[in-house]
Amino acid sequence: MAQVYLGTDRVLGRNVAVKVLGPEFARDDSFVTRFRREAQAAAALTHPNVVGVFDTGSDDGTHFIVMEYVQGKTLAQVITEDAPLLPERAAEIAEAASTGLAFAHKQGIIHRDVKPGNIMLTPAGDVKVMDFGIARATTSDSITQTATVLGTATYFSPEQAQGARVDARSDIYSLGCVLYEMLTAQPPFSADTAVAVAYKHVQENPVPPSALNPDVPASLDAIVMKCLGKNPDNRYQSA
């Protein structure tokens, strides 16, 4: 959908990340609207655990977002290289990400695509949530629109998988999937197709992380499984 480039803010003398909507999508008004929505959503979020947005605009049909440049790796890279992570480190990352999400939720913004690829880890150990590309303000009249399918099925909440209304608790479920993967080196559900994975999120219960990694303490097991409650009412009610 978009490419990200390293740029330079010549006025302030700092590196920035410039996200450019791909030309094949720039011709589609719905993608342009979604792209602008990301900028509007993220620009309202100034928090240490959220990648900041500095500017957005268009130039000769090219739509772009200027963002904070974050050195480091995505959590997806870290999981590929190092998982399973030590339970203490996995819990620290999840807690920091939940802090950023909680701030967004208080602003009435749901991320809707929480996954390891959208969480950055800096060399200093900071954790930043990024890419509110399908975020939608909770006041939106079209919140149940089938744009939910744009998320990543591996980390879908059951309500996303069913195209139902979502709220902050959907992000909590997705973060639970991320924590599960950090602890076990695999997501709670996998299958050959996105539809099959989505079905499992709705119908099946995952084995506890400790069944795959005996180093996971019972307390962390319980946290993960509560995040992964099928019914949003059975999850934590806030990040």
Backbone as CSV, one residue per row, in Angstrom:
resi,resn,N_x,N_y,N_z,CA_x,CA_y,CA_z,C_x,C_y,C_z
1,MET,0.815,-1.204,0.000,0.000,0.000,0.000,0.849,1.254,0.000
2,ALA,1.953,1.239,0.737,2.811,2.418,0.840,4.256,1.995,1.012
3,GLN,5.157,2.890,0.638,6.584,2.690,0.835,7.086,3.744,1.813
4,VAL,8.070,3.386,2.617,8.631,4.316,3.589,10.080,4.602,3.219
5,TYR,10.416,5.887,3.197,11.753,6.327,2.817,12.365,7.150,3.945
6,LEU,13.685,7.112,4.022,14.412,7.969,4.955,14.566,9.338,4.323
7,GLY,14.171,10.372,5.032,14.279,11.733,4.525,14.973,12.633,5.530
8,THR,15.163,13.883,5.152,15.814,14.864,6.013,14.956,16.115,6.120
9,ASP,14.700,16.525,7.346,14.032,17.802,7.598,15.119,18.866,7.603
10,ARG,15.213,19.627,6.523,16.298,20.594,6.380,16.151,21.778,7.323
11,VAL,14.934,22.064,7.745,14.717,23.187,8.657,15.214,22.854,10.058
12,LEU,14.845,21.672,10.539,15.215,21.274,11.896,16.447,20.380,11.937
13,GLY,16.950,19.990,10.758,18.165,19.183,10.701,18.022,17.822,11.341
14,ARG,16.959,17.140,11.040,16.744,15.815,11.630,16.286,14.841,10.558
15,ASN,16.557,13.558,10.808,16.050,12.523,9.919,14.560,12.305,10.183
16,VAL,13.842,12.016,9.120,12.422,11.701,9.234,12.126,10.490,8.359
17,ALA,11.021,9.851,8.621,10.534,8.775,7.761,9.395,9.347,6.926
18,VAL,9.460,9.132,5.623,8.434,9.648,4.722,7.681,8.458,4.132
19,LYS,6.420,8.366,4.464,5.582,7.281,3.969,4.822,7.771,2.749
20,VAL,5.017,7.108,1.613,4.429,7.542,0.343,3.436,6.486,-0.142
21,LEU,2.230,6.933,-0.423,1.209,6.021,-0.938,1.589,5.574,-2.339
22,GLY,1.570,4.262,-2.566,1.954,3.716,-3.864,1.074,4.238,-4.981
23,PRO,1.646,4.462,-6.168,0.873,5.035,-7.284,-0.317,4.185,-7.689
24,GLU,-0.205,2.864,-7.518,-1.319,1.993,-7.886,-2.513,2.190,-6.958
25,PHE,-2.242,2.700,-5.738,-3.314,2.959,-4.783,-3.761,4.412,-4.807
26,ALA,-2.874,5.302,-5.245,-3.204,6.729,-5.256,-4.367,7.040,-6.192
27,ARG,-4.626,6.137,-7.131,-5.738,6.345,-8.063,-7.081,5.917,-7.474
28,ASP,-7.020,5.284,-6.313,-8.230,4.783,-5.659,-8.591,5.717,-4.504
29,ASP,-9.722,6.378,-4.611,-10.116,7.350,-3.591,-10.214,6.727,-2.203
30,SER,-10.610,5.458,-2.133,-10.756,4.821,-0.826,-9.403,4.651,-0.145
31,PHE,-8.369,4.328,-0.925,-7.035,4.192,-0.354,-6.491,5.547,0.067
32,VAL,-6.751,6.573,-0.733,-6.298,7.920,-0.383,-6.960,8.365,0.919
33,THR,-8.242,8.089,1.038,-8.967,8.441,2.259,-8.388,7.714,3.455
34,ARG,-8.096,6.417,3.284,-7.518,5.625,4.370,-6.139,6.165,4.752
35,PHE,-5.361,6.544,3.760,-4.022,7.068,3.986,-4.098,8.372,4.780
36,ARG,-5.004,9.246,4.389,-5.168,10.508,5.110,-5.677,10.273,6.523
37,ARG,-6.523,9.258,6.668,-7.047,8.949,7.991,-5.917,8.533,8.927
38,GLU,-4.955,7.797,8.399,-3.812,7.414,9.223,-3.112,8.647,9.747
39,ALA,-2.865,9.607,8.861,-2.171,10.823,9.262,-2.967,11.580,10.317
40,GLN,-4.258,11.699,10.099,-5.098,12.439,11.031,-5.156,11.753,12.390
41,ALA,-5.248,10.426,12.368,-5.312,9.683,13.619,-4.003,9.791,14.381
42,ALA,-2.905,9.514,13.707,-1.610,9.489,14.375,-1.143,10.875,14.780
43,ALA,-1.521,11.907,14.030,-1.097,13.268,14.367,-1.669,13.715,15.703
44,ALA,-2.767,13.097,16.106,-3.387,13.451,17.385,-2.707,12.759,18.558
45,LEU,-1.726,11.910,18.275,-1.103,11.094,19.314,0.338,11.516,19.545
46,THR,0.589,12.198,20.628,1.946,12.555,21.024,2.246,11.801,22.310
47,HIS,3.023,10.736,22.175,3.271,9.857,23.318,4.580,9.120,23.086
48,PRO,5.362,8.877,24.141,6.655,8.188,23.981,6.552,6.806,23.356
49,ASN,5.392,6.164,23.468,5.233,4.814,22.929,4.454,4.767,21.623
50,VAL,4.358,5.914,20.950,3.700,5.997,19.647,4.612,6.756,18.693
51,VAL,4.815,6.224,17.493,5.608,6.925,16.480,4.846,8.178,16.058
52,GLY,5.510,9.338,16.189,4.849,10.606,15.923,4.715,10.915,14.445
53,VAL,3.692,11.694,14.118,3.482,12.194,12.757,3.691,13.703,12.776
54,PHE,4.548,14.186,11.860,4.883,15.604,11.818,4.093,16.379,10.768
55,ASP,3.806,15.737,9.649,3.184,16.472,8.547,2.561,15.479,7.575
56,THR,1.689,15.978,6.751,1.102,15.178,5.682,0.722,16.099,4.544
57,GLY,0.617,15.547,3.354,0.245,16.384,2.222,0.294,15.630,0.916
58,SER,0.140,16.373,-0.166,0.173,15.812,-1.515,1.000,16.726,-2.396
59,ASP,1.706,16.135,-3.337,2.500,16.904,-4.288,2.375,16.248,-5.654
60,ASP,1.687,16.919,-6.557,1.516,16.421,-7.918,0.963,14.996,-7.929
61,GLY,-0.034,14.762,-7.087,-0.678,13.457,-7.050,0.000,12.434,-6.170
62,THR,1.123,12.798,-5.551,1.824,11.905,-4.633,1.427,12.263,-3.206
63,HIS,0.867,11.307,-2.503,0.387,11.540,-1.143,1.423,11.007,-0.153
64,PHE,1.719,11.793,0.874,2.793,11.400,1.790,2.458,11.782,3.228
65,ILE,3.131,11.082,4.143,3.074,11.380,5.571,4.518,11.471,6.061
66,VAL,4.842,12.521,6.790,6.176,12.687,7.368,6.101,12.277,8.835
67,MET,6.901,11.284,9.194,6.822,10.695,10.525,8.163,10.760,11.239
68,GLU,8.096,10.544,12.528,9.286,10.382,13.349,10.111,9.215,12.808
69,TYR,11.418,9.436,12.676,12.304,8.352,12.250,12.771,7.606,13.490
70,VAL,12.525,6.322,13.522,12.875,5.499,14.675,13.933,4.489,14.262
71,GLN,15.098,4.583,14.869,16.143,3.590,14.620,15.828,2.328,15.408
72,GLY,16.160,1.200,14.833,15.943,-0.046,15.540,15.366,-1.126,14.656
73,LYS,14.654,-2.049,15.285,14.064,-3.184,14.578,12.582,-3.274,14.908
74,THR,11.850,-3.872,13.998,10.467,-4.183,14.339,10.460,-5.393,15.266
75,LEU,9.403,-5.510,16.032,9.263,-6.678,16.898,9.195,-7.952,16.062
76,ALA,8.691,-7.854,14.844,8.654,-9.022,13.957,10.066,-9.528,13.684
77,GLN,10.994,-8.598,13.461,12.388,-8.996,13.240,12.971,-9.632,14.491
78,VAL,12.685,-9.039,15.635,13.212,-9.561,16.896,12.667,-10.962,17.167
79,ILE,11.399,-11.169,16.906,10.807,-12.495,17.111,11.463,-13.519,16.190
80,THR,11.667,-13.140,14.933,12.305,-14.054,13.980,13.702,-14.443,14.438
81,GLU,14.426,-13.474,14.992,15.818,-13.705,15.378,15.967,-14.361,16.746
82,ASP,15.088,-14.011,17.695,15.354,-14.357,19.088,14.258,-15.132,19.814
83,ALA,13.087,-15.267,19.243,11.990,-15.905,19.985,12.267,-17.388,20.233
84,PRO,11.779,-17.920,21.346,10.972,-17.211,22.335,11.806,-16.243,23.172
85,LEU,11.222,-15.083,23.466,11.907,-14.101,24.290,11.791,-14.498,25.757
86,LEU,12.688,-13.972,26.559,12.556,-14.181,27.994,11.209,-13.621,28.444
87,PRO,10.497,-14.326,29.292,9.181,-13.847,29.716,9.200,-12.423,30.257
88,GLU,10.249,-12.079,31.004,10.330,-10.728,31.559,10.412,-9.687,30.452
89,ARG,11.206,-9.954,29.429,11.352,-9.001,28.327,10.065,-8.926,27.514
90,ALA,9.452,-10.061,27.255,8.189,-10.061,26.515,7.133,-9.245,27.249
91,ALA,7.079,-9.401,28.562,6.103,-8.654,29.358,6.390,-7.159,29.315
92,GLU,7.667,-6.786,29.351,8.039,-5.367,29.289,7.608,-4.743,27.964
93,ILE,7.844,-5.462,26.874,7.472,-4.950,25.549,5.959,-4.800,25.451
94,ALA,5.240,-5.814,25.899,3.778,-5.762,25.836,3.229,-4.632,26.699
95,GLU,3.823,-4.430,27.864,3.353,-3.358,28.749,3.569,-1.986,28.112
96,ALA,4.744,-1.787,27.497,5.022,-0.507,26.850,4.084,-0.269,25.672
97,ALA,3.867,-1.313,24.865,2.948,-1.176,23.728,1.535,-0.879,24.212
98,SER,1.132,-1.520,25.297,-0.217,-1.289,25.822,-0.365,0.134,26.342
99,THR,0.724,0.716,26.838,0.678,2.102,27.303,0.406,3.050,26.140
100,GLY,1.084,2.800,25.006,0.833,3.611,23.819,-0.580,3.424,23.299
101,LEU,-1.049,2.192,23.291,-2.411,1.923,22.824,-3.447,2.550,23.752
102,ALA,-3.194,2.479,25.057,-4.132,3.068,26.013,-4.272,4.568,25.777
103,PHE,-3.158,5.228,25.460,-3.213,6.661,25.162,-4.075,6.911,23.932
104,ALA,-3.878,6.097,22.898,-4.683,6.244,21.681,-6.162,6.012,21.981
105,HIS,-6.439,5.000,22.778,-7.830,4.693,23.109,-8.496,5.855,23.842
106,LYS,-7.739,6.527,24.697,-8.296,7.674,25.420,-8.608,8.834,24.482
107,GLN,-7.936,8.857,23.334,-8.220,9.879,22.324,-9.337,9.428,21.381
108,GLY,-9.909,8.268,21.671,-10.985,7.746,20.837,-10.504,7.068,19.576
109,ILE,-9.261,6.580,19.577,-8.681,5.977,18.378,-8.334,4.514,18.645
110,ILE,-8.791,3.642,17.777,-8.478,2.219,17.837,-7.461,1.924,16.741
111,HIS,-6.431,1.161,17.061,-5.394,0.878,16.071,-5.907,-0.052,14.981
112,ARG,-6.466,-1.175,15.369,-7.077,-2.163,14.475,-6.090,-3.041,13.709
113,ASP,-4.803,-2.834,13.869,-3.834,-3.684,13.161,-2.584,-3.876,14.017
114,VAL,-2.789,-4.198,15.292,-1.669,-4.431,16.203,-1.016,-5.758,15.841
115,LYS,0.267,-5.714,15.526,1.023,-6.908,15.152,2.503,-6.617,15.351
116,PRO,3.356,-7.634,15.377,4.785,-7.398,15.599,5.415,-6.439,14.592
117,GLY,4.951,-6.461,13.356,5.508,-5.576,12.345,5.177,-4.119,12.560
118,ASN,4.226,-3.836,13.439,3.835,-2.459,13.729,4.297,-1.993,15.105
119,ILE,5.275,-2.687,15.649,5.872,-2.299,16.928,7.379,-2.193,16.731
120,MET,7.937,-1.030,17.035,9.370,-0.791,16.869,10.077,-0.872,18.216
121,LEU,11.276,-1.448,18.190,12.142,-1.495,19.362,13.422,-0.745,19.033
122,THR,13.776,0.239,19.846,14.976,1.032,19.593,16.175,0.400,20.290
123,PRO,17.391,0.786,19.892,18.583,0.256,20.569,18.591,0.556,22.064
124,ALA,17.928,1.642,22.462,17.868,2.005,23.879,16.813,1.207,24.634
125,GLY,16.055,0.404,23.899,15.035,-0.417,24.533,13.646,0.183,24.543
126,ASP,13.481,1.342,23.899,12.156,1.956,23.833,11.242,1.161,22.906
127,VAL,9.969,1.212,23.176,8.954,0.504,22.391,7.985,1.528,21.827
128,LYS,7.750,1.462,20.513,6.865,2.433,19.870,5.899,1.722,18.923
129,VAL,4.624,2.015,19.083,3.594,1.484,18.190,3.487,2.406,16.985
130,MET,3.402,1.823,15.802,3.339,2.641,14.592,2.261,2.118,13.651
131,ASP,2.093,2.855,12.557,1.220,2.471,11.445,-0.241,2.345,11.845
132,PHE,-0.852,3.498,12.033,-2.286,3.529,12.291,-3.046,3.556,10.969
133,GLY,-2.563,2.774,9.994,-3.090,2.824,8.637,-4.552,2.468,8.496
134,ILE,-5.083,1.630,9.385,-6.522,1.350,9.320,-7.188,1.759,10.617
135,ALA,-6.498,2.652,11.363,-7.114,3.178,12.577,-8.390,3.912,12.207
136,ARG,-9.310,3.897,13.131,-10.573,4.588,12.865,-11.053,5.195,14.176
137,ALA,-11.401,6.446,14.149,-11.922,7.087,15.351,-13.185,6.365,15.797
138,THR,-13.351,6.212,17.103,-14.493,5.463,17.611,-15.805,6.190,17.361
139,THR,-15.739,7.455,16.978,-16.958,8.193,16.682,-17.397,8.027,15.233
140,SER,-16.618,7.280,14.440,-16.939,7.130,13.023,-18.265,6.413,12.829
141,ASP,-19.091,6.937,11.938,-20.375,6.301,11.648,-20.197,4.970,10.936
142,SER,-19.051,4.781,10.306,-18.853,3.579,9.497,-17.914,2.594,10.173
143,ILE,-17.936,2.569,11.500,-16.957,1.762,12.227,-17.101,0.274,11.944
144,THR,-18.275,-0.181,11.550,-18.452,-1.601,11.265,-18.195,-1.920,9.798
145,GLN,-17.735,-0.943,9.049,-17.453,-1.164,7.630,-16.471,-2.317,7.472
146,THR,-16.536,-3.014,6.358,-15.712,-4.206,6.173,-14.244,-3.880,5.983
147,ALA,-13.837,-2.648,6.227,-12.410,-2.321,6.237,-11.676,-3.115,7.302
148,THR,-12.432,-3.726,8.222,-11.797,-4.565,9.231,-10.931,-5.645,8.598
149,VAL,-11.283,-6.110,7.424,-10.527,-7.197,6.814,-9.142,-6.746,6.382
150,LEU,-8.859,-5.448,6.476,-7.545,-4.963,6.090,-6.492,-5.284,7.144
151,GLY,-6.926,-5.657,8.335,-5.963,-6.027,9.351,-5.278,-7.334,8.985
152,THR,-4.360,-7.761,9.823,-3.630,-8.995,9.566,-4.318,-10.139,10.299
153,ALA,-4.795,-11.130,9.571,-5.649,-12.175,10.138,-5.002,-12.919,11.296
154,THR,-3.686,-13.059,11.278,-2.998,-13.776,12.350,-3.256,-13.139,13.703
155,TYR,-3.527,-11.847,13.713,-3.695,-11.106,14.966,-5.104,-10.526,15.102
156,PHE,-6.026,-10.997,14.260,-7.422,-10.554,14.309,-8.064,-10.879,15.654
157,SER,-8.905,-9.981,16.119,-9.815,-10.342,17.204,-10.989,-11.099,16.586
158,PRO,-11.703,-11.900,17.373,-12.866,-12.607,16.823,-13.887,-11.662,16.200
159,GLU,-14.083,-10.496,16.813,-15.063,-9.563,16.256,-14.585,-8.959,14.939
160,GLN,-13.275,-8.745,14.799,-12.752,-8.312,13.500,-12.981,-9.386,12.451
161,ALA,-12.710,-10.631,12.833,-12.862,-11.739,11.894,-14.295,-11.863,11.392
162,GLN,-15.244,-11.433,12.214,-16.654,-11.527,11.839,-17.198,-10.232,11.239
163,GLY,-16.325,-9.230,11.099,-16.770,-7.960,10.544,-17.710,-7.210,11.463
164,ALA,-17.617,-7.488,12.764,-18.507,-6.855,13.737,-17.882,-5.568,14.268
165,ARG,-18.636,-4.871,15.080,-18.152,-3.637,15.687,-16.946,-3.941,16.572
166,VAL,-15.945,-3.076,16.521,-14.763,-3.255,17.362,-14.579,-2.037,18.252
167,ASP,-13.899,-2.272,19.381,-13.536,-1.174,20.266,-12.138,-1.448,20.802
168,ALA,-11.750,-0.762,21.842,-10.387,-0.882,22.356,-10.032,-2.313,22.728
169,ARG,-11.021,-3.095,23.104,-10.749,-4.473,23.522,-10.289,-5.353,22.366
170,SER,-10.574,-4.929,21.146,-10.055,-5.645,19.980,-8.540,-5.511,19.913
171,ASP,-8.032,-4.307,20.179,-6.583,-4.105,20.223,-5.950,-4.933,21.333
172,ILE,-6.656,-5.074,22.453,-6.135,-5.873,23.564,-5.996,-7.334,23.145
173,TYR,-6.970,-7.849,22.424,-6.875,-9.222,21.915,-5.661,-9.361,20.999
174,SER,-5.505,-8.424,20.077,-4.386,-8.491,19.132,-3.054,-8.418,19.863
175,LEU,-2.972,-7.567,20.886,-1.739,-7.483,21.663,-1.495,-8.790,22.408
176,GLY,-2.561,-9.447,22.836,-2.409,-10.763,23.450,-1.809,-11.765,22.485
177,CYS,-2.207,-11.693,21.213,-1.615,-12.557,20.181,-0.126,-12.274,20.030
178,VAL,0.224,-10.996,20.075,1.633,-10.602,19.951,2.430,-11.126,21.137
179,LEU,1.899,-10.968,22.332,2.585,-11.460,23.528,2.734,-12.975,23.465
180,TYR,1.716,-13.657,23.020,1.759,-15.115,22.848,2.916,-15.508,21.932
181,GLU,3.047,-14.791,20.830,4.101,-15.119,19.868,5.483,-14.819,20.427
182,MET,5.610,-13.740,21.196,6.905,-13.449,21.812,7.322,-14.571,22.749
183,LEU,6.362,-15.147,23.440,6.654,-16.170,24.444,6.871,-17.556,23.854
184,THR,6.272,-17.831,22.700,6.281,-19.196,22.163,6.939,-19.334,20.790
185,ALA,7.253,-18.205,20.157,7.821,-18.192,18.798,6.799,-18.592,17.739
186,GLN,5.531,-18.612,18.100,4.482,-18.884,17.119,3.199,-18.183,17.557
187,PRO,2.373,-17.770,16.604,1.113,-17.120,16.977,0.138,-18.140,17.542
188,PRO,-0.918,-17.688,18.201,-1.869,-18.641,18.787,-2.564,-19.520,17.761
189,PHE,-2.757,-18.990,16.542,-3.409,-19.770,15.488,-2.677,-19.571,14.172
190,SER,-2.622,-20.630,13.381,-2.049,-20.533,12.038,-2.806,-21.497,11.130
191,ALA,-2.804,-21.188,9.846,-3.478,-22.018,8.846,-2.992,-21.584,7.474
192,ASP,-3.446,-22.270,6.453,-2.972,-21.999,5.096,-3.563,-20.734,4.490
193,THR,-4.721,-20.310,4.979,-5.365,-19.126,4.418,-5.790,-18.181,5.534
194,ALA,-5.957,-16.911,5.165,-6.412,-15.918,6.137,-7.798,-16.263,6.663
195,VAL,-8.649,-16.790,5.798,-10.007,-17.159,6.210,-9.968,-18.265,7.263
196,ALA,-9.094,-19.236,7.058,-8.986,-20.343,8.009,-8.462,-19.864,9.358
197,VAL,-7.508,-18.938,9.324,-6.990,-18.382,10.578,-8.085,-17.602,11.295
198,ALA,-8.810,-16.784,10.539,-9.890,-15.999,11.130,-10.931,-16.909,11.783
199,TYR,-11.233,-18.026,11.133,-12.192,-18.990,11.685,-11.709,-19.506,13.043
200,LYS,-10.414,-19.789,13.136,-9.874,-20.301,14.396,-9.978,-19.262,15.505
201,HIS,-9.756,-17.996,15.169,-9.897,-16.946,16.179,-11.311,-16.926,16.753
202,VAL,-12.272,-17.247,15.926,-13.671,-17.219,16.358,-14.059,-18.495,17.105
203,GLN,-13.578,-19.643,16.644,-14.115,-20.925,17.103,-13.208,-21.738,18.022
204,GLU,-11.906,-21.517,17.977,-10.994,-22.393,18.710,-10.303,-21.660,19.856
205,ASN,-9.903,-22.424,20.848,-9.156,-21.875,21.977,-7.692,-22.281,21.858
206,PRO,-6.769,-21.346,22.036,-5.352,-21.699,21.930,-4.880,-22.448,23.173
207,VAL,-3.823,-23.214,23.010,-3.212,-23.815,24.190,-2.486,-22.710,24.948
208,PRO,-2.368,-22.802,26.256,-1.657,-21.768,27.009,-0.198,-21.673,26.558
209,PRO,0.398,-20.497,26.618,1.803,-20.358,26.215,2.733,-21.321,26.951
210,SER,2.444,-21.595,28.213,3.318,-22.476,28.992,3.340,-23.899,28.452
211,ALA,2.325,-24.283,27.678,2.320,-25.616,27.075,3.375,-25.723,25.987
212,LEU,3.769,-24.589,25.435,4.796,-24.553,24.390,6.136,-24.066,24.914
213,ASN,6.103,-23.339,26.027,7.326,-22.819,26.626,7.185,-22.912,28.141
214,PRO,7.781,-23.933,28.756,7.610,-24.146,30.201,8.196,-23.040,31.065
215,ASP,8.969,-22.131,30.465,9.527,-21.019,31.234,8.506,-19.913,31.496
216,VAL,7.368,-19.987,30.834,6.338,-18.960,31.028,5.660,-19.189,32.379
217,PRO,5.705,-18.196,33.276,5.080,-18.379,34.592,3.561,-18.373,34.503
218,ALA,2.927,-18.950,35.503,1.469,-19.055,35.512,0.803,-17.683,35.453
219,SER,1.406,-16.697,36.099,0.820,-15.354,36.112,0.770,-14.755,34.715
220,LEU,1.831,-14.962,33.922,1.862,-14.433,32.561,0.947,-15.249,31.648
221,ASP,0.896,-16.550,31.888,-0.059,-17.417,31.186,-1.475,-16.855,31.317
222,ALA,-1.826,-16.511,32.551,-3.178,-16.026,32.833,-3.460,-14.705,32.127
223,ILE,-2.456,-13.833,32.075,-2.621,-12.541,31.403,-2.890,-12.746,29.919
224,VAL,-2.083,-13.601,29.294,-2.249,-13.858,27.859,-3.629,-14.428,27.571
225,MET,-4.027,-15.417,28.340,-5.302,-16.080,28.070,-6.493,-15.152,28.318
226,LYS,-6.353,-14.233,29.269,-7.427,-13.260,29.486,-7.516,-12.299,28.302
227,CYS,-6.367,-11.870,27.786,-6.364,-11.013,26.592,-7.052,-11.705,25.421
228,LEU,-6.919,-13.021,25.356,-7.429,-13.787,24.219,-8.849,-14.315,24.429
229,GLY,-9.566,-13.731,25.347,-10.956,-14.135,25.542,-11.772,-13.922,24.274
230,LYS,-12.581,-14.891,23.903,-13.409,-14.763,22.692,-14.402,-13.609,22.820
231,ASN,-15.001,-13.508,23.984,-15.955,-12.438,24.252,-15.202,-11.218,24.772
232,PRO,-15.358,-10.059,24.150,-14.655,-8.863,24.635,-14.915,-8.576,26.109
233,ASP,-16.086,-8.952,26.617,-16.406,-8.703,28.021,-15.525,-9.520,28.961
234,ASN,-14.914,-10.584,28.448,-14.069,-11.441,29.275,-12.596,-11.038,29.230
235,ARG,-12.269,-10.054,28.418,-10.887,-9.562,28.345,-10.682,-8.420,29.342
236,TYR,-9.431,-7.953,29.428,-9.199,-6.695,30.129,-10.004,-5.622,29.405
237,GLN,-10.586,-4.725,30.156,-11.474,-3.734,29.554,-10.742,-2.483,29.087
238,SER,-9.484,-2.350,29.468,-8.664,-1.236,28.978,-7.225,-1.702,28.902
239,ALA,-6.452,-1.050,28.039,-5.063,-1.474,27.814,-4.176,-1.077,28.989
